[in-house]
Protein backbone atom coordinates (compact mmCIF):
# COMPACT_ATOMS: atom_id res chain seq x y z
CA UNK A 1 0.00 0.00 0.00
CA UNK A 2 1.35 3.45 -0.86
CA UNK A 3 1.96 6.10 1.80
CA UNK A 4 -1.13 8.01 0.65
CA UNK A 5 -3.25 4.82 0.94
CA UNK A 6 -2.01 4.16 4.47
CA UNK A 7 -2.90 7.69 5.54
CA UNK A 8 -6.39 7.34 4.03
CA UNK A 9 -7.01 4.04 5.87
CA UNK A 10 -5.89 5.53 9.20
CA UNK A 11 -8.18 8.51 8.64
CA UNK A 12 -11.23 6.23 8.08
CA UNK A 13 -10.44 4.15 11.16
CA UNK A 14 -9.98 7.22 13.33
CA UNK A 15 -13.30 8.69 12.15
CA UNK A 16 -15.11 5.43 12.93
CA UNK A 17 -13.67 5.33 16.45
CA UNK A 18 -14.30 8.92 17.51
CA UNK A 19 -17.36 9.84 15.46
CA UNK A 20 -20.00 8.49 17.87
CA UNK A 21 -18.63 10.23 21.01
CA UNK A 22 -18.37 13.54 19.18
CA UNK A 23 -22.04 13.35 18.16
CA UNK A 24 -23.06 12.39 21.73
CA UNK A 25 -21.43 15.53 23.10
CA UNK A 26 -23.57 17.84 20.98
CA UNK A 27 -25.87 20.03 23.14
CA UNK A 28 -29.43 18.66 23.51
CA UNK A 29 -32.31 20.38 21.77
CA UNK A 30 -33.88 21.22 25.16
CA UNK A 31 -31.14 22.00 27.70
CA UNK A 32 -31.95 20.73 31.23
CA UNK A 33 -33.01 23.24 33.86
CA UNK A 34 -31.77 23.41 37.42
CA UNK A 35 -34.89 21.58 38.61
CA UNK A 36 -35.25 17.88 39.30
CA UNK A 37 -37.01 15.93 36.58
CA UNK A 38 -40.20 14.11 37.45
CA UNK A 39 -39.20 10.63 38.52
CA UNK A 40 -40.18 7.86 40.87
CA UNK A 41 -36.61 8.11 42.21
CA UNK A 42 -37.35 11.49 43.82
CA UNK A 43 -39.13 11.61 47.17
CA UNK A 44 -40.36 14.86 48.72
CA UNK A 45 -41.19 15.30 52.39
CA UNK A 46 -42.96 18.28 53.97
CA UNK A 47 -42.01 19.01 57.57
CA UNK A 48 -43.29 21.32 60.32
CA UNK A 49 -40.80 22.40 62.98
CA UNK A 50 -41.68 23.87 66.37
CA UNK A 51 -39.72 24.65 69.49
CA UNK A 52 -40.59 23.16 72.86
CA UNK A 53 -42.99 26.04 73.52
CA UNK A 54 -44.98 25.23 70.38
CA UNK A 55 -43.74 28.17 68.31
CA UNK A 56 -42.92 27.78 64.61
CA UNK A 57 -39.23 27.71 63.75
CA UNK A 58 -38.73 29.34 60.35
CA UNK A 59 -35.00 30.12 60.17
CA UNK A 60 -33.61 26.64 59.43
CA UNK A 61 -31.40 25.74 56.48
CA UNK A 62 -30.86 22.46 54.66
CA UNK A 63 -27.88 21.71 56.90
CA UNK A 64 -30.16 21.81 59.95
CA UNK A 65 -32.16 18.77 58.78
CA UNK A 66 -31.52 15.06 58.75
CA UNK A 67 -33.65 12.48 56.92
CA UNK A 68 -33.43 8.96 58.34
CA UNK A 69 -34.88 6.04 56.39
CA UNK A 70 -35.07 2.70 58.19
CA UNK A 71 -32.20 3.79 60.44
CA UNK A 72 -30.02 5.04 57.56
CA UNK A 73 -29.30 8.73 56.98
CA UNK A 74 -30.24 9.87 53.46
CA UNK A 75 -28.63 12.72 51.58
CA UNK A 76 -30.96 15.73 51.07
CA UNK A 77 -30.86 16.65 47.38
CA UNK A 78 -33.06 19.73 47.40
CA UNK A 79 -34.61 22.00 50.00
CA UNK A 80 -37.34 24.66 50.00
CA UNK A 81 -38.12 26.96 52.92
CA UNK A 82 -40.11 29.76 51.35
CA UNK A 83 -41.96 31.52 54.14
CA UNK A 84 -45.68 32.20 53.86
CA UNK A 85 -46.11 30.30 50.60
CA UNK A 86 -49.55 29.61 49.07
CA UNK A 87 -51.53 26.68 50.48
CA UNK A 88 -54.18 24.31 49.14
CA UNK A 89 -56.74 22.70 51.41
CA UNK A 90 -59.28 19.98 50.56
CA UNK A 91 -62.13 20.25 53.07
CA UNK A 92 -63.97 16.94 53.58
CA UNK A 93 -67.49 17.03 55.10
CA UNK A 94 -69.02 14.07 56.91
CA UNK A 95 -72.70 13.93 55.85
CA UNK A 96 -73.50 10.52 57.29
CA UNK A 97 -76.52 9.87 59.49
CA UNK A 98 -74.68 10.30 62.79
CA UNK A 99 -74.03 13.96 61.92
CA UNK A 100 -77.76 14.69 62.29
CA UNK A 101 -77.44 14.67 66.07
CA UNK A 102 -77.38 18.07 67.73
CA UNK A 103 -75.64 20.89 65.90
CA UNK A 104 -72.89 18.82 64.30
CA UNK A 105 -73.61 19.87 60.71
CA UNK A 106 -73.87 23.55 61.61
CA UNK A 107 -70.66 23.31 63.64
CA UNK A 108 -68.86 21.56 60.76
CA UNK A 109 -69.95 24.25 58.31
CA UNK A 110 -68.80 26.96 60.68
CA UNK A 111 -65.43 25.21 61.03
CA UNK A 112 -65.11 25.21 57.24
CA UNK A 113 -65.82 28.94 57.18
CA UNK A 114 -63.00 29.41 59.67
CA UNK A 115 -60.67 27.50 57.34
CA UNK A 116 -61.69 29.64 54.37
CA UNK A 117 -61.37 32.78 56.48
CA UNK A 118 -57.73 31.92 57.22
CA UNK A 119 -56.85 31.78 53.51
CA UNK A 120 -54.97 34.60 51.81
CA UNK A 121 -54.61 35.77 48.24
CA UNK A 122 -53.15 32.96 46.16
CA UNK A 123 -54.44 30.19 48.44
CA UNK A 124 -56.95 27.63 47.18
CA UNK A 125 -59.47 25.25 48.69
CA UNK A 126 -61.86 22.54 47.52
CA UNK A 127 -64.97 21.00 49.08
CA UNK A 128 -65.75 17.25 49.25
CA UNK A 129 -68.47 15.39 51.15
CA UNK A 130 -69.12 11.75 52.00
CA UNK A 131 -71.37 9.18 53.61
CA UNK A 132 -70.71 5.77 52.04
CA UNK A 133 -69.38 7.44 48.87
CA UNK A 134 -67.28 10.50 48.12
CA UNK A 135 -68.70 13.55 46.32
CA UNK A 136 -66.71 16.44 44.86
CA UNK A 137 -68.82 19.50 45.69
CA UNK A 138 -66.36 22.17 44.45
CA UNK A 139 -62.92 21.84 42.91
CA UNK A 140 -59.93 23.92 43.92
CA UNK A 141 -60.52 27.65 43.64
CA UNK A 142 -59.28 30.91 45.15
CA UNK A 143 -62.80 32.35 45.25
CA UNK A 144 -63.87 32.27 48.91
CA UNK A 145 -67.44 33.28 48.04
CA UNK A 146 -67.71 30.25 45.76
CA UNK A 147 -66.38 28.01 48.52
CA UNK A 148 -68.84 29.35 51.06
CA UNK A 149 -71.67 28.81 48.58
CA UNK A 150 -70.48 25.23 48.12
CA UNK A 151 -70.88 24.65 51.87
CA UNK A 152 -74.58 25.34 51.55
CA UNK A 153 -74.84 22.75 48.77
CA UNK A 154 -73.61 19.99 51.05
CA UNK A 155 -76.43 17.45 51.36
CA UNK A 156 -78.35 16.72 54.53
CA UNK A 157 -76.85 13.93 56.64
CA UNK A 158 -78.10 10.46 55.82
CA UNK A 159 -76.85 6.88 55.72
CA UNK A 160 -73.82 5.03 57.01
CA UNK A 161 -70.24 6.26 57.23
CA UNK A 162 -67.15 5.29 55.22
CA UNK A 163 -64.86 7.73 57.00
CA UNK A 164 -61.51 6.07 56.30
CA UNK A 165 -62.31 5.25 52.68
CA UNK A 166 -63.34 8.89 52.11
CA UNK A 167 -60.12 10.23 53.63
CA UNK A 168 -58.03 8.01 51.35
CA UNK A 169 -60.01 8.97 48.24
CA UNK A 170 -59.85 12.67 49.09
CA UNK A 171 -56.10 12.51 49.65
CA UNK A 172 -55.67 10.90 46.22
CA UNK A 173 -57.96 13.46 44.57
CA UNK A 174 -56.21 16.35 46.30
CA UNK A 175 -52.79 15.09 45.24
CA UNK A 176 -53.93 14.80 41.62
CA UNK A 177 -56.08 17.91 41.30
CA UNK A 178 -54.34 20.09 43.85
CA UNK A 179 -50.79 19.55 42.64
CA UNK A 180 -51.61 19.11 38.97
CA UNK A 181 -48.56 19.58 36.74
CA UNK A 182 -46.93 22.11 39.06
CA UNK A 183 -43.19 21.82 39.55
CA UNK A 184 -43.34 23.96 42.68
CA UNK A 185 -43.75 22.27 46.09
CA UNK A 186 -47.39 22.57 47.08
CA UNK A 187 -48.41 23.09 50.68
CA UNK A 188 -51.37 20.74 50.41
CA UNK A 189 -53.54 19.07 53.06
CA UNK A 190 -56.88 17.38 53.70
CA UNK A 191 -59.03 18.81 56.51
CA UNK A 192 -61.73 16.38 57.70
CA UNK A 193 -64.84 17.65 59.51
CA UNK A 194 -66.48 14.68 61.23
CA UNK A 195 -67.83 13.27 64.46
CA UNK A 196 -65.34 10.40 64.12
CA UNK A 197 -67.86 7.59 63.60
CA UNK A 198 -67.09 4.94 60.95
CA UNK A 199 -69.45 2.10 60.04
CA UNK A 200 -68.72 1.00 56.45
CA UNK A 201 -65.08 1.58 55.47
CA UNK A 202 -63.23 -1.13 53.58
CA UNK A 203 -59.87 0.37 54.51
CA UNK A 204 -58.38 0.35 57.99
CA UNK A 205 -56.89 3.48 59.62
CA UNK A 206 -53.38 2.08 59.13
CA UNK A 207 -54.00 1.50 55.41
CA UNK A 208 -55.27 5.05 54.98
CA UNK A 209 -52.23 6.31 56.86
CA UNK A 210 -49.96 4.51 54.38
CA UNK A 211 -51.84 5.89 51.36
CA UNK A 212 -51.84 9.52 52.54
CA UNK A 213 -48.30 9.29 53.88
CA UNK A 214 -46.95 7.86 50.62
CA UNK A 215 -48.23 10.79 48.56
CA UNK A 216 -47.28 13.28 51.29
CA UNK A 217 -50.75 14.69 51.96
CA UNK A 218 -51.10 15.46 55.69
CA UNK A 219 -54.54 14.76 57.14
CA UNK A 220 -55.93 17.15 59.73
CA UNK A 221 -59.07 16.02 61.54
CA UNK A 222 -61.46 18.39 63.31
CA UNK A 223 -64.02 16.44 65.29
CA UNK A 224 -67.30 18.25 65.89
CA UNK A 225 -68.68 16.96 69.15
CA UNK A 226 -71.49 18.11 71.47
CA UNK A 227 -70.46 20.17 74.51
CA UNK A 228 -69.40 18.01 77.43
CA UNK A 229 -71.83 18.20 80.30
CA UNK A 230 -70.25 19.74 83.38
CA UNK A 231 -68.93 17.03 85.66
CA UNK A 232 -69.68 14.26 83.14
CA UNK A 233 -66.29 12.85 82.12
CA UNK A 234 -67.89 10.12 79.99
CA UNK A 235 -70.06 12.40 77.86
CA UNK A 236 -68.01 11.83 74.69
CA UNK A 237 -67.23 8.14 74.97
CA UNK A 238 -70.14 6.99 72.79
CA UNK A 239 -69.77 9.73 70.19
CA UNK A 240 -66.45 8.88 68.53
CA UNK A 241 -64.29 5.95 67.50
CA UNK A 242 -61.30 5.24 69.76
CA UNK A 243 -59.28 8.43 69.78
CA UNK A 244 -56.01 6.62 69.17
CA UNK A 245 -57.11 5.53 65.68
CA UNK A 246 -57.77 9.09 64.52
CA UNK A 247 -54.76 10.47 66.34
CA UNK A 248 -52.43 7.94 64.76
CA UNK A 249 -53.85 8.51 61.27
CA UNK A 250 -53.36 12.26 61.55
CA UNK A 251 -49.96 12.15 63.23
CA UNK A 252 -48.34 9.60 60.92
CA UNK A 253 -49.39 11.54 57.82
CA UNK A 254 -47.88 14.72 59.25
CA UNK A 255 -51.23 16.21 60.32
CA UNK A 256 -53.01 16.55 63.64
CA UNK A 257 -56.27 15.74 65.42
CA UNK A 258 -58.36 18.50 67.03
CA UNK A 259 -61.31 17.55 69.25
CA UNK A 260 -63.68 20.52 69.29
CA UNK A 261 -66.86 21.01 71.28
CA UNK A 262 -67.26 24.79 70.87
CA UNK A 263 -67.08 27.22 67.92
CA UNK A 264 -64.03 28.91 69.43
CA UNK A 265 -62.15 25.60 69.43
CA UNK A 266 -62.86 25.07 65.73
CA UNK A 267 -61.71 28.60 64.92
CA UNK A 268 -58.39 28.05 66.69
CA UNK A 269 -57.90 24.68 64.98
CA UNK A 270 -58.63 26.12 61.51
CA UNK A 271 -56.15 28.98 61.92
CA UNK A 272 -53.48 26.62 63.26
CA UNK A 273 -53.86 24.22 60.32
CA UNK A 274 -53.47 26.92 57.66
CA UNK A 275 -50.62 28.53 59.58
CA UNK A 276 -48.78 25.19 59.76
CA UNK A 277 -49.06 24.70 56.02
CA UNK A 278 -47.51 28.13 55.45
CA UNK A 279 -44.53 27.18 57.59
CA UNK A 280 -43.69 23.88 55.89
CA UNK A 281 -40.17 22.99 54.91
CA UNK A 282 -39.96 20.71 51.87
CA UNK A 283 -37.02 18.34 51.46
CA UNK A 284 -36.15 15.95 48.63
CA UNK A 285 -34.01 12.83 48.55
CA UNK A 286 -33.45 9.86 46.27
CA UNK A 287 -35.86 6.95 46.61
CA UNK A 288 -34.54 3.70 48.02
CA UNK A 289 -33.59 0.89 45.66
CA UNK A 290 -35.34 -1.51 48.04
CA UNK A 291 -38.95 -1.87 46.95
CA UNK A 292 -41.74 -1.67 49.49
CA UNK A 293 -42.69 0.49 52.45
CA UNK A 294 -39.79 2.59 53.76
CA UNK A 295 -40.16 4.19 57.23
CA UNK A 296 -39.00 7.80 57.53
CA UNK A 297 -38.02 10.16 60.30
CA UNK A 298 -37.14 13.81 59.74
CA UNK A 299 -34.97 15.39 62.44
CA UNK A 300 -33.73 18.91 63.17
CA UNK A 301 -30.17 18.99 64.42
CA UNK A 302 -29.76 20.44 67.91
CA UNK A 303 -31.82 23.22 69.51
CA UNK A 304 -34.27 20.73 71.08
CA UNK A 305 -36.79 21.11 68.25
CA UNK A 306 -39.90 19.05 67.44
CA UNK A 307 -40.40 17.95 63.82
CA UNK A 308 -43.64 16.58 62.38
CA UNK A 309 -43.61 14.89 58.94
CA UNK A 310 -45.03 11.85 57.20
CA UNK A 311 -43.96 8.47 58.52
CA UNK A 312 -42.79 6.79 55.30
CA UNK A 313 -43.19 6.17 51.59
CA UNK A 314 -43.51 3.28 49.14
CA UNK A 315 -40.34 2.68 47.11
CA UNK A 316 -40.66 1.07 43.69
CA UNK A 317 -43.85 0.23 41.83
CA UNK A 318 -46.98 -1.29 43.22
CA UNK A 319 -47.74 0.97 46.19
CA UNK A 320 -51.32 2.05 46.90
CA UNK A 321 -50.65 5.46 45.37
CA UNK A 322 -47.62 4.77 43.20
CA UNK A 323 -49.02 6.47 40.09
CA UNK A 324 -49.59 9.66 42.02
CA UNK A 325 -46.18 9.39 43.64
CA UNK A 326 -44.54 9.24 40.23
CA UNK A 327 -46.04 12.60 39.33
CA UNK A 328 -44.59 14.38 42.34
CA UNK A 329 -41.64 16.60 41.47
CA UNK A 330 -39.94 19.94 42.07
C-alpha positions as CSV (number, residue, x, y, z in Angstrom):
1,X,0.0,0.0,0.0
2,X,1.4,3.4,-0.9
3,X,2.0,6.1,1.8
4,X,-1.1,8.0,0.6
5,X,-3.3,4.8,0.9
6,X,-2.0,4.2,4.5
7,X,-2.9,7.7,5.5
8,X,-6.4,7.3,4.0
9,X,-7.0,4.0,5.9
10,X,-5.9,5.5,9.2
11,X,-8.2,8.5,8.6
12,X,-11.2,6.2,8.1
13,X,-10.4,4.1,11.2
14,X,-10.0,7.2,13.3
15,X,-13.3,8.7,12.2
16,X,-15.1,5.4,12.9
17,X,-13.7,5.3,16.5
18,X,-14.3,8.9,17.5
19,X,-17.4,9.8,15.5
20,X,-20.0,8.5,17.9
21,X,-18.6,10.2,21.0
22,X,-18.4,13.5,19.2
23,X,-22.0,13.4,18.2
24,X,-23.1,12.4,21.7
25,X,-21.4,15.5,23.1
26,X,-23.6,17.8,21.0
27,X,-25.9,20.0,23.1
28,X,-29.4,18.7,23.5
29,X,-32.3,20.4,21.8
30,X,-33.9,21.2,25.2
31,X,-31.1,22.0,27.7
32,X,-32.0,20.7,31.2
33,X,-33.0,23.2,33.9
34,X,-31.8,23.4,37.4
35,X,-34.9,21.6,38.6
36,X,-35.3,17.9,39.3
37,X,-37.0,15.9,36.6
38,X,-40.2,14.1,37.4
39,X,-39.2,10.6,38.5
40,X,-40.2,7.9,40.9
41,X,-36.6,8.1,42.2
42,X,-37.3,11.5,43.8
43,X,-39.1,11.6,47.2
44,X,-40.4,14.9,48.7
45,X,-41.2,15.3,52.4
46,X,-43.0,18.3,54.0
47,X,-42.0,19.0,57.6
48,X,-43.3,21.3,60.3
49,X,-40.8,22.4,63.0
50,X,-41.7,23.9,66.4
51,X,-39.7,24.7,69.5
52,X,-40.6,23.2,72.9
53,X,-43.0,26.0,73.5
54,X,-45.0,25.2,70.4
55,X,-43.7,28.2,68.3
56,X,-42.9,27.8,64.6
57,X,-39.2,27.7,63.7
58,X,-38.7,29.3,60.3
59,X,-35.0,30.1,60.2
60,X,-33.6,26.6,59.4
61,X,-31.4,25.7,56.5
62,X,-30.9,22.5,54.7
63,X,-27.9,21.7,56.9
64,X,-30.2,21.8,60.0
65,X,-32.2,18.8,58.8
66,X,-31.5,15.1,58.8
67,X,-33.6,12.5,56.9
68,X,-33.4,9.0,58.3
69,X,-34.9,6.0,56.4
70,X,-35.1,2.7,58.2
71,X,-32.2,3.8,60.4
72,X,-30.0,5.0,57.6
73,X,-29.3,8.7,57.0
74,X,-30.2,9.9,53.5
75,X,-28.6,12.7,51.6
76,X,-31.0,15.7,51.1
77,X,-30.9,16.6,47.4
78,X,-33.1,19.7,47.4
79,X,-34.6,22.0,50.0
80,X,-37.3,24.7,50.0
81,X,-38.1,27.0,52.9
82,X,-40.1,29.8,51.4
83,X,-42.0,31.5,54.1
84,X,-45.7,32.2,53.9
85,X,-46.1,30.3,50.6
86,X,-49.5,29.6,49.1
87,X,-51.5,26.7,50.5
88,X,-54.2,24.3,49.1
89,X,-56.7,22.7,51.4
90,X,-59.3,20.0,50.6
91,X,-62.1,20.3,53.1
92,X,-64.0,16.9,53.6
93,X,-67.5,17.0,55.1
94,X,-69.0,14.1,56.9
95,X,-72.7,13.9,55.9
96,X,-73.5,10.5,57.3
97,X,-76.5,9.9,59.5
98,X,-74.7,10.3,62.8
99,X,-74.0,14.0,61.9
100,X,-77.8,14.7,62.3
101,X,-77.4,14.7,66.1
102,X,-77.4,18.1,67.7
103,X,-75.6,20.9,65.9
104,X,-72.9,18.8,64.3
105,X,-73.6,19.9,60.7
106,X,-73.9,23.5,61.6
107,X,-70.7,23.3,63.6
108,X,-68.9,21.6,60.8
109,X,-70.0,24.3,58.3
110,X,-68.8,27.0,60.7
111,X,-65.4,25.2,61.0
112,X,-65.1,25.2,57.2
113,X,-65.8,28.9,57.2
114,X,-63.0,29.4,59.7
115,X,-60.7,27.5,57.3
116,X,-61.7,29.6,54.4
117,X,-61.4,32.8,56.5
118,X,-57.7,31.9,57.2
119,X,-56.9,31.8,53.5
120,X,-55.0,34.6,51.8
121,X,-54.6,35.8,48.2
122,X,-53.2,33.0,46.2
123,X,-54.4,30.2,48.4
124,X,-57.0,27.6,47.2
125,X,-59.5,25.2,48.7
126,X,-61.9,22.5,47.5
127,X,-65.0,21.0,49.1
128,X,-65.8,17.3,49.2
129,X,-68.5,15.4,51.2
130,X,-69.1,11.7,52.0
131,X,-71.4,9.2,53.6
132,X,-70.7,5.8,52.0
133,X,-69.4,7.4,48.9
134,X,-67.3,10.5,48.1
135,X,-68.7,13.6,46.3
136,X,-66.7,16.4,44.9
137,X,-68.8,19.5,45.7
138,X,-66.4,22.2,44.4
139,X,-62.9,21.8,42.9
140,X,-59.9,23.9,43.9
141,X,-60.5,27.6,43.6
142,X,-59.3,30.9,45.1
143,X,-62.8,32.3,45.2
144,X,-63.9,32.3,48.9
145,X,-67.4,33.3,48.0
146,X,-67.7,30.2,45.8
147,X,-66.4,28.0,48.5
148,X,-68.8,29.4,51.1
149,X,-71.7,28.8,48.6
150,X,-70.5,25.2,48.1
151,X,-70.9,24.7,51.9
152,X,-74.6,25.3,51.5
153,X,-74.8,22.8,48.8
154,X,-73.6,20.0,51.1
155,X,-76.4,17.5,51.4
156,X,-78.4,16.7,54.5
157,X,-76.9,13.9,56.6
158,X,-78.1,10.5,55.8
159,X,-76.8,6.9,55.7
160,X,-73.8,5.0,57.0
161,X,-70.2,6.3,57.2
162,X,-67.2,5.3,55.2
163,X,-64.9,7.7,57.0
164,X,-61.5,6.1,56.3
165,X,-62.3,5.3,52.7
166,X,-63.3,8.9,52.1
167,X,-60.1,10.2,53.6
168,X,-58.0,8.0,51.4
169,X,-60.0,9.0,48.2
170,X,-59.9,12.7,49.1
171,X,-56.1,12.5,49.7
172,X,-55.7,10.9,46.2
173,X,-58.0,13.5,44.6
174,X,-56.2,16.4,46.3
175,X,-52.8,15.1,45.2
176,X,-53.9,14.8,41.6
177,X,-56.1,17.9,41.3
178,X,-54.3,20.1,43.8
179,X,-50.8,19.5,42.6
180,X,-51.6,19.1,39.0
181,X,-48.6,19.6,36.7
182,X,-46.9,22.1,39.1
183,X,-43.2,21.8,39.5
184,X,-43.3,24.0,42.7
185,X,-43.7,22.3,46.1
186,X,-47.4,22.6,47.1
187,X,-48.4,23.1,50.7
188,X,-51.4,20.7,50.4
189,X,-53.5,19.1,53.1
190,X,-56.9,17.4,53.7
191,X,-59.0,18.8,56.5
192,X,-61.7,16.4,57.7
193,X,-64.8,17.6,59.5
194,X,-66.5,14.7,61.2
195,X,-67.8,13.3,64.5
196,X,-65.3,10.4,64.1
197,X,-67.9,7.6,63.6
198,X,-67.1,4.9,61.0
199,X,-69.5,2.1,60.0
200,X,-68.7,1.0,56.5
201,X,-65.1,1.6,55.5
202,X,-63.2,-1.1,53.6
203,X,-59.9,0.4,54.5
204,X,-58.4,0.4,58.0
205,X,-56.9,3.5,59.6
206,X,-53.4,2.1,59.1
207,X,-54.0,1.5,55.4
208,X,-55.3,5.1,55.0
209,X,-52.2,6.3,56.9
210,X,-50.0,4.5,54.4
211,X,-51.8,5.9,51.4
212,X,-51.8,9.5,52.5
213,X,-48.3,9.3,53.9
214,X,-47.0,7.9,50.6
215,X,-48.2,10.8,48.6
216,X,-47.3,13.3,51.3
217,X,-50.7,14.7,52.0
218,X,-51.1,15.5,55.7
219,X,-54.5,14.8,57.1
220,X,-55.9,17.2,59.7
221,X,-59.1,16.0,61.5
222,X,-61.5,18.4,63.3
223,X,-64.0,16.4,65.3
224,X,-67.3,18.2,65.9
225,X,-68.7,17.0,69.2
226,X,-71.5,18.1,71.5
227,X,-70.5,20.2,74.5
228,X,-69.4,18.0,77.4
229,X,-71.8,18.2,80.3
230,X,-70.3,19.7,83.4
231,X,-68.9,17.0,85.7
232,X,-69.7,14.3,83.1
233,X,-66.3,12.8,82.1
234,X,-67.9,10.1,80.0
235,X,-70.1,12.4,77.9
236,X,-68.0,11.8,74.7
237,X,-67.2,8.1,75.0
238,X,-70.1,7.0,72.8
239,X,-69.8,9.7,70.2
240,X,-66.4,8.9,68.5
241,X,-64.3,6.0,67.5
242,X,-61.3,5.2,69.8
243,X,-59.3,8.4,69.8
244,X,-56.0,6.6,69.2
245,X,-57.1,5.5,65.7
246,X,-57.8,9.1,64.5
247,X,-54.8,10.5,66.3
248,X,-52.4,7.9,64.8
249,X,-53.8,8.5,61.3
250,X,-53.4,12.3,61.5
251,X,-50.0,12.2,63.2
252,X,-48.3,9.6,60.9
253,X,-49.4,11.5,57.8
254,X,-47.9,14.7,59.3
255,X,-51.2,16.2,60.3
256,X,-53.0,16.5,63.6
257,X,-56.3,15.7,65.4
258,X,-58.4,18.5,67.0
259,X,-61.3,17.6,69.2
260,X,-63.7,20.5,69.3
261,X,-66.9,21.0,71.3
262,X,-67.3,24.8,70.9
263,X,-67.1,27.2,67.9
264,X,-64.0,28.9,69.4
265,X,-62.2,25.6,69.4
266,X,-62.9,25.1,65.7
267,X,-61.7,28.6,64.9
268,X,-58.4,28.0,66.7
269,X,-57.9,24.7,65.0
270,X,-58.6,26.1,61.5
271,X,-56.1,29.0,61.9
272,X,-53.5,26.6,63.3
273,X,-53.9,24.2,60.3
274,X,-53.5,26.9,57.7
275,X,-50.6,28.5,59.6
276,X,-48.8,25.2,59.8
277,X,-49.1,24.7,56.0
278,X,-47.5,28.1,55.4
279,X,-44.5,27.2,57.6
280,X,-43.7,23.9,55.9
281,X,-40.2,23.0,54.9
282,X,-40.0,20.7,51.9
283,X,-37.0,18.3,51.5
284,X,-36.2,15.9,48.6
285,X,-34.0,12.8,48.5
286,X,-33.5,9.9,46.3
287,X,-35.9,6.9,46.6
288,X,-34.5,3.7,48.0
289,X,-33.6,0.9,45.7
290,X,-35.3,-1.5,48.0
291,X,-38.9,-1.9,46.9
292,X,-41.7,-1.7,49.5
293,X,-42.7,0.5,52.5
294,X,-39.8,2.6,53.8
295,X,-40.2,4.2,57.2
296,X,-39.0,7.8,57.5
297,X,-38.0,10.2,60.3
298,X,-37.1,13.8,59.7
299,X,-35.0,15.4,62.4
300,X,-33.7,18.9,63.2
301,X,-30.2,19.0,64.4
302,X,-29.8,20.4,67.9
303,X,-31.8,23.2,69.5
304,X,-34.3,20.7,71.1
305,X,-36.8,21.1,68.3
306,X,-39.9,19.0,67.4
307,X,-40.4,18.0,63.8
308,X,-43.6,16.6,62.4
309,X,-43.6,14.9,58.9
310,X,-45.0,11.8,57.2
311,X,-44.0,8.5,58.5
312,X,-42.8,6.8,55.3
313,X,-43.2,6.2,51.6
314,X,-43.5,3.3,49.1
315,X,-40.3,2.7,47.1
316,X,-40.7,1.1,43.7
317,X,-43.8,0.2,41.8
318,X,-47.0,-1.3,43.2
319,X,-47.7,1.0,46.2
320,X,-51.3,2.0,46.9
321,X,-50.6,5.5,45.4
322,X,-47.6,4.8,43.2
323,X,-49.0,6.5,40.1
324,X,-49.6,9.7,42.0
325,X,-46.2,9.4,43.6
326,X,-44.5,9.2,40.2
327,X,-46.0,12.6,39.3
328,X,-44.6,14.4,42.3
329,X,-41.6,16.6,41.5
330,X,-39.9,19.9,42.1
